[in-house]
Amino acid sequence: MQDDWVGRRRRQTGIMATLGTSSSHPDVIAELHDAGTDVFRLDFSHGSLAAHRDRCRTIRALDHQSSRPAAIMADLQGAQFRLGPIVGGFASLSAGQMLRLDLDASPGNRRRLSVPHPEFFAMARSGDELFIDGGRVRLLVMSAAQSHIDAIVLTGGYVADAKRISIPDSTGPVGLTEKDRADASHAAAMGVDWLALPASCGSEGFDEARHLAGAEVRLMVRLDNPAALAHINETLAMADGIMLARQDLAMSMNRKQICSLQKRLFADCDAAGKIMVAAIQALADCERDANDCYLSVGALTDAVHQGAHVLMLSAGSATGAFPVESVIMMERLIRTAECGLCPEGFMDADRAPAEMQVIDEPESHWHQPPRIEMRKRSRDPRMPDDSHMPAPQ
């Protein structure tokens, strides 16, 4: 895909798209691949093993039929807490209302929600703030017991089945959960190339995951909680790459802190020859909130300029209304960021973040990510390079 305002330079940064309800049909997966997706992410926090297995088969068929390789990453849930079922699939919460959280497995509603994790209630204390779906909905704990929590809604919004609920700055349990152990074995049997684990699993969890997945599967450390930074060097030493979950980190860190952390970790990974992935919440809410779009474009540009090998789409490709269009737009924005240009007419120059202004820096000063070899065998541990892109003219 070429655009006049982008120029004829090769795209150095790869694209990872998460598969979900909007993007699991074989035809849509093929369109995502054609649009520029290099790596497909299977989120084992959602979906059945049968569904993930079918997606793997579809991707492997594409891999063998196309001249462009397609890699697969299985992302393990880790020690995360998620909401139980909700009547109708979702509920609308209003700021100021009271809400009860409990262990009851029956479907919840706007007055009570199921959280089927006893460990969660053991950790919660009165006065704690709880985040649902990356902080889109926020609660304040008024009283906490071993089997239930009464909270007031600080920030309202829609909540859906299986959305993550967390207590910021809490590391949670260390090591692999039973679900993670089973999922790691199944993912390896499916023939995935990469396995992502949360940093909170620690060195013990990574040792166990490598034993379960085998030597052919590479490991990615997913940094989604600032508390895990205390042991990040030890954990990263055991992994083949790092993935910064920027939206999760934003629950406890501001954008400047995230950018600084990303720059430091990417420099360490670059020196060690490890893969660097930045999870960008780009384009998921742009049609609803223009400010979110500006922030997403800024985050994308930061990551490209700091040397990310891969940018990952989550909700935009998994559950968004326009999964293929999201990948197409990310492709264009990556090329623009790599060329150091702000596309004419994309946004007003006065409103554009500083990192989206025209950059006159010579190309020789740019960080060029190392070439990651990609071969056509389906079990090779691969990440995208620019070999499939047309040469500059």
FENTA-V517434 format. One record per backbone hydrogen bond with DSSP energy under -0.5 kcal/mol. NH is the residue of the N-H (numbers start at 1). CO is the residue of the C=O. E is the energy in kcal/mol with one decimal. If there is no record, write none. Layout:
nh: (NH NH)
co: (CO CO)
e: (E E)
This chain:
nh: (3 6 7 12 14 16 17 18 19 22 23 23 28 29 30 31 32 33 34 35 36 36 37 38 39 40 41 42 43 43 44 44 46 52 53 54 55 56 57 58 59 60 61 62 63 64 65 66 69 71 73 74 75 75 76 76 80 81 83 84 87 89 90 91 93 93 96 97 99 100 101 102 103 108 109 113 115 117 120 121 122 123 124 127 128 130 131 132 133 136 136 137 138 139 140 141 142 143 145 149 150 151 151 152 153 154 154 155 157 159 161 162 162 163 165 166 168 168 170 171 175 181 182 183 184 185 186 187 188 189 190 191 191 192 193 194 195 196 197 199 201 202 205 206 207 208 209 210 211 212 213 214 217 218 220 221 222 222 223 223 224 228 229 230 231 232 235 236 237 238 238 239 239 240 241 242 243 244 245 245 246 246 249 250 251 252 253 258 259 260 261 262 263 264 265 266 267 268 269 270 271 272 273 273 274 275 277 278 279 280 280 282 284 288 289 293 294 295 296 297 298 299 300 301 302 303 304 305 306 307 308 309 310 311 312 313 314 317 318 319 320 326 327 328 329 330 331 332 333 334 335 336 337 338 339 340 341 343 346 347 351 352 356 357 359 360 365 366 368 369 373 380 382 389)
co: (7 3 3 10 309 311 39 313 41 318 20 318 25 25 26 27 28 29 30 31 32 33 32 15 15 71 17 73 19 41 42 75 43 48 49 50 51 52 53 54 55 56 57 58 59 60 61 62 67 38 40 194 42 73 74 196 78 165 163 114 108 86 87 159 91 157 153 94 151 111 149 113 147 85 112 100 102 115 117 117 118 119 120 141 125 139 166 137 164 132 133 132 155 130 152 128 150 150 148 101 143 99 149 140 97 138 152 138 93 91 89 83 84 160 81 131 129 166 167 169 200 177 178 179 180 181 182 183 184 185 186 187 188 187 72 72 218 74 220 222 198 199 201 202 203 204 205 206 207 208 209 210 214 193 195 241 197 220 221 243 222 225 226 227 228 229 231 232 233 234 235 235 236 219 219 275 221 277 223 243 244 279 245 246 248 249 249 254 255 256 257 258 259 260 261 262 263 264 265 266 267 268 269 270 269 240 242 310 244 278 312 280 281 285 285 289 290 291 292 293 294 295 296 297 298 299 300 301 302 304 303 276 276 14 278 16 280 314 314 315 315 322 323 324 325 326 327 328 329 330 331 332 333 334 335 336 336 341 343 343 348 348 353 354 340 358 362 363 366 367 371 377 380 386)
e: (-0.5 -1.3 -1.8 -0.6 -3.7 -2.9 -2.3 -1.3 -2.3 -3.1 -1.4 -0.5 -0.6 -2.4 -2.2 -1.9 -2.6 -2.1 -2.5 -2.1 -0.7 -1.1 -2.2 -2.7 -2.0 -2.7 -2.5 -3.3 -0.5 -0.6 -0.9 -2.2 -1.7 -2.1 -2.4 -2.2 -2.1 -2.3 -2.1 -2.1 -2.5 -2.7 -2.0 -2.0 -2.6 -1.9 -1.9 -2.7 -0.6 -2.3 -2.9 -2.6 -2.9 -0.6 -0.7 -2.5 -2.3 -0.5 -2.6 -3.4 -2.6 -2.6 -0.7 -2.5 -0.5 -2.8 -3.3 -1.8 -2.9 -2.1 -2.8 -2.0 -1.2 -2.7 -3.3 -2.6 -3.0 -2.5 -1.1 -1.0 -1.5 -1.3 -1.6 -2.5 -2.2 -2.7 -2.4 -2.9 -2.7 -0.7 -1.2 -1.9 -1.3 -2.6 -2.4 -2.9 -2.7 -1.8 -2.5 -2.7 -2.3 -2.9 -0.5 -2.3 -2.7 -2.6 -0.6 -1.7 -1.9 -2.7 -1.9 -0.9 -0.5 -1.6 -2.7 -2.5 -0.6 -0.6 -1.5 -0.5 -0.5 -2.2 -2.2 -2.9 -2.8 -1.8 -2.3 -2.9 -2.0 -1.9 -1.7 -0.7 -0.9 -1.7 -1.8 -2.0 -2.6 -2.9 -2.9 -2.4 -1.9 -1.7 -1.3 -1.9 -2.4 -2.0 -2.4 -2.3 -1.7 -2.3 -2.9 -1.9 -0.9 -2.3 -2.9 -2.4 -3.9 -0.6 -0.7 -2.6 -0.9 -2.0 -1.8 -1.1 -1.4 -1.2 -2.1 -3.2 -1.6 -0.6 -1.3 -0.5 -1.0 -2.8 -0.7 -2.4 -2.9 -2.5 -2.2 -0.7 -1.5 -0.8 -2.3 -1.8 -1.4 -1.8 -1.6 -2.3 -2.5 -2.1 -2.6 -2.9 -2.3 -2.1 -2.8 -2.7 -1.8 -1.9 -2.6 -2.6 -2.0 -1.5 -0.8 -0.7 -2.7 -2.0 -2.7 -2.2 -2.8 -0.7 -2.4 -0.6 -0.7 -1.2 -2.8 -1.3 -2.0 -2.4 -2.5 -2.5 -2.2 -2.4 -2.5 -2.4 -2.5 -2.2 -2.3 -2.7 -1.8 -1.5 -2.5 -1.8 -1.8 -2.3 -2.6 -3.1 -0.5 -0.8 -2.1 -1.8 -1.8 -2.0 -1.5 -2.3 -2.5 -2.3 -2.6 -2.0 -2.6 -2.6 -2.0 -2.2 -2.7 -2.6 -1.8 -0.9 -2.2 -0.6 -2.2 -0.5 -0.8 -1.2 -2.0 -1.6 -2.7 -0.5 -2.0 -1.7 -0.5 -0.7 -0.7 -1.6 -1.0 -1.6)
